[in-house]
Each structure stands twice: as structure tokens, then as C-alpha cells.
Amino acid sequence: MSAPDYFGEIGILRHIPRTANVVAGEGCRCALIDGQQLLEALGSASPSSAMLARTSTLLEATHPAGEPLAGAVGT
């Protein structure tokens, strides 16, 4: 990963436990955004097509088609 990459959004958007762990291989700076604040910010503006495409790609990689999303709303 490199700037301006991000992680942790899938769990918040899908209401599921996180789908990956991240370990820094060198010094880095990270910002912590409260999940509820992220949802409120996304609710006040349309998410970019790039964010939606990235999230879909990551979700497909971590949860192949047909695999239930444990903890997801409605499951």
C-alpha cells in the first residue's frame, strides 16, 4: 500500500468483521476514522466510482461469490 491507499472500509460498509489485517513494513502515518463518522460522511456525498470499484474487487477477493458474509445485515 502507498499514499493515498486506505483499508478497513469493507467491514464498516458491510457491517461485518474486518476482512484483512495490515502490518506496516516501515514507518508510516495512519488516520483513524470512527466507523459511524465514516458512514455519515459517505451518506452526505456520493461515493466515488473508484472507491466502489475498489471495495467490490477487495470483497470479491476475500469473500468469493456464494460465500456468506458472516455478520452482514440480513444474514
C-alpha positions as CSV (number, residue, x, y, z in Angstrom):
1,M,0.0,0.0,0.0
2,S,1.1,3.6,-0.5
3,A,-0.5,7.0,-0.2
4,P,-3.4,7.6,-0.6
5,D,-4.5,3.9,-0.1
6,Y,-6.9,3.0,2.6
7,F,-8.2,-0.1,4.4
8,G,-10.9,-1.1,6.8
9,E,-13.9,0.2,4.8
10,I,-15.4,-3.2,3.8
11,G,-16.2,-4.2,7.4
12,I,-17.8,-0.8,8.0
13,L,-19.8,-0.7,4.8
14,R,-21.0,-4.3,5.1
15,H,-21.4,-4.4,8.9
16,I,-19.0,-7.4,9.1
17,P,-15.8,-8.1,10.9
18,R,-12.7,-6.8,9.1
19,T,-11.6,-8.8,6.2
20,A,-7.9,-8.3,6.4
21,N,-5.0,-7.3,8.8
22,V,-2.5,-4.7,7.8
23,V,1.1,-4.7,9.1
24,A,3.4,-1.7,8.3
25,G,6.8,-2.8,6.8
26,E,8.3,0.6,7.5
27,G,7.4,3.8,9.3
28,C,4.0,5.2,8.3
29,R,1.2,7.6,9.4
30,C,-2.3,6.3,9.7
31,A,-5.5,8.2,10.4
32,L,-8.2,6.5,12.5
33,I,-11.8,7.4,11.4
34,D,-14.7,6.3,13.6
35,G,-17.0,3.9,11.7
36,Q,-20.1,5.9,12.4
37,Q,-18.4,9.2,11.2
38,L,-17.3,7.5,8.0
39,L,-20.9,6.3,7.3
40,E,-22.2,9.8,8.0
41,A,-19.6,11.3,5.7
42,L,-20.4,8.8,2.9
43,G,-24.1,9.4,3.4
44,S,-23.7,13.1,2.8
45,A,-22.0,12.7,-0.5
46,S,-22.0,10.1,-3.3
47,P,-19.1,7.7,-3.0
48,S,-16.7,7.8,-6.0
49,S,-16.9,5.1,-8.6
50,A,-13.2,4.3,-7.9
51,M,-14.0,3.6,-4.2
52,L,-17.0,1.4,-5.1
53,A,-14.9,-0.5,-7.7
54,R,-12.0,-1.0,-5.3
55,T,-14.3,-2.1,-2.5
56,S,-16.1,-4.6,-4.8
57,T,-12.8,-6.0,-6.0
58,L,-11.5,-6.5,-2.5
59,L,-14.7,-8.0,-1.3
60,E,-14.7,-10.5,-4.2
61,A,-11.1,-11.5,-3.3
62,T,-11.9,-12.0,0.4
63,H,-15.4,-13.4,0.1
64,P,-15.8,-15.4,-3.1
65,A,-19.3,-15.5,-4.8
66,G,-21.7,-17.6,-2.9
67,E,-19.8,-17.4,0.4
68,P,-22.0,-15.8,3.1
69,L,-20.8,-12.6,4.7
70,A,-20.9,-13.5,8.3
71,G,-22.4,-10.8,10.4
72,A,-23.7,-8.9,7.4
73,V,-27.0,-7.2,7.8
74,G,-29.8,-9.5,6.8
75,T,-27.8,-12.7,7.3
